[in-house]
Amino acid sequence: MENADKEAIAQASKALKKDPEGQFAPFYELTKKRVYFLIYSYVHDSALSEDLLQNAYVRLLEKNHSLARSLNPYSYLCSIAKNLAIDELRKRRPQVDLDEEGVSEVIGENDASPGDTAPLLEAIKSLLSPFEFQVYILHVLDEKTFKEISREVRRPQGTLTYTYSAAIDKLQKGLDPRWMSNSRNS
Amino acid sequence: MDEQFEKQLSEKVQNSYEVKTSAEDILCDYHAKQKAKKPFNYKVPFFASLGTLACAAVALAIVLPLSFGKTTLTPDASSLGSLTDINVSPLKSKEGTLAYEVSSVYPLLKRLGLQKIPAKSPFLEFQDKKEGVEERFESFVESYEKVQSPVRDGFLGTSADLTANEGSFVGKNGTYDYQVVIPEVGTLLYSLDKSLGNWSKFSGEVSDNEKTYSLEGRTITTNGRENLTLKLYDSEDNDYVNVEQDKNKSIFFFSYSVFEDGLLSYTFSMSLLQLNSTTPSIVLTYYLADDAKGGTLQIVWKNRNVYQIYGEGFAKILLTYQSNQRIYSYLSYVITEE
């Protein structure tokens, strides 16, 4: 995440703690895409991601008054979002141990109904392995550093940078050039 | 890796999806869920109305017939004396008075914390002040006086008389063997299971004019140790208070934790230590989750009428009890309260 964005989110988080409802809209506008894609990186389903996103923010509002002063609402929100996504996956795949390393390679795979999200994302998803797709989303759309992703998916940073690099290579080679033209954005 | 491609694709992907849920949708959902929830009375939550005073009194009322065969308690406002005289509860004897005064910090802090405006305990307010030494000292004394007031109001001059009646008493949730009327709190009913050797289990209920609270716990009485744990709870909500007190040779420990909706909201503990054979000392700590703030005070007994208070940014404040007056002194500053 860019420093300016980090600073803006930190300021919005601070304001949210003081005035949860009054300051909710600016906080939401700054963070919604990141939270959405964080959830999406697990569940691969746009409609479900929207639902879980709403639940995550509502929970944050409910708990805002009792958050410790040292706890950043945005970090807390990301934890809620991730936990909601994983809970949802547990419901769908009770046989999978989601706490194990490498679980991100199976979670969310083929769970989404086709065409439920942006076509460009669909195209990217079709070219990448589930794990590459997750790393790509977390890094590009959720704007997490590899260090942050490493903590999240329990993989070494080296693995993540390699995976990301491989994903970009695959996309460069396999993605239809029309996606990169100025006339088509989505 | 082609950085230009990566950057271009990143921008395209980022703009490829717009989150459909609006901030307004979320706030509406939040308000709907808040409305659906059972309203919580912040003004008189059960743990505020049934604060440390009540918990200690309940604990004491249960311990009395167990350990000592006495049925009457008369708390005294005298000063702290030798630790060796202190029995299971700080309320039990005159020696516990100061400890008991200090323990009153909890309900006051919590009550103030729940008032939301300004949502600060006296000491938390004090910590935030940046004035000069004299103003800070005045603020401290004001805070300390506030936290002592419930005890003075409740016990000085008007000794509580707790009498445990034995018999068969019908409560809301069952029939019990003991009944104690606790002034300012309500009626306590409980039964004991004494068939466990050094252990005794108890369960019962406390009723005031508005509600009935359940309680359960156990006591352990062994050589040199007397321990009691008690849980008071409102069976309709996930709010409860855990109390533990333990006397073990030269240490008396009392802790009190409040859980709201299953989450720790406040914890308070008091350790009464005997620094040497004649110098008892109290260490008091508290933590208020809402404010993520806590603090520690140490109160050292010097003699029947003089105490030293440390903490909250002061090296040492002297508190002297004299002819119904409380005289606080720090450096050249003196404040007298009546």
Interface residues (C-beta under 8 A of the other chain):
Chain A: E21 F24 A25 Y28 E29 K32 K33 Y36 S46 E50 L53 Q54 Y57 V58 L61 E62 H65 S66 A68 R69 S70 L71 T117 A118 P119 L120 L121 I124 V140 L141 S165 I168 D169 L171 Q172 L175 W179 M180 N185 S186
Chain B: M1 D2 F5 E6 Q8 L9 S10 K12 V13 Q14 N15 S16 Y17 V19 K20 T21 A23 E24 D25 I26 L27 D29 Y30 K33 Q34 E260 L263 S265 A289 D290 D291 A292 K293
